[in-house]
Amino acid sequence: MEGAIDLRLIITVGGILFSVAGAAAIGKMQIKVILENLADIEKRLRGMDRRIDALDTSTEKQEQRINILAQMSSPENLRRDHMAAAAMQADLSYLKSETVSLRKMHNGIHPPVASERTTK
């Protein structure tokens, strides 16, 4: 009897095989659920990466614009621009006074030139 396969051994082996098959099916189902969750998480991470990239680009653009405005309104640039404007105002005042002087000198009519009198 020791060497023969009895009914109890067959039932035990069948139960073990059934348990292993059930565990494999449950494991396969859990792996499928885990893979679906992983795909969902990956999709969300890719979306977050896109949004972060867009925000980074926007931030860099804003930073560049702020830097340009800061350079434009730097004290050295403002000083240079004000000095140029002051020089232009001084030149304009000088040119106005010269124009007034020339108008007074000619009284609106250019006086005859000596060489023009002899040729006529």
Secondary structure, 3 states (H helix, E strand, C coil): CCCCCCHHHHHHHHHHHHHHHHHHHHHHHHHHHHHHHHHHHHHHHHHHHHHHHHHHHHHHHHHHHHHHHHHHCCHHHHHHHHHHHHHHHHHHHHHHHHHHHHHHHHCCCCCCCHHHHHHC
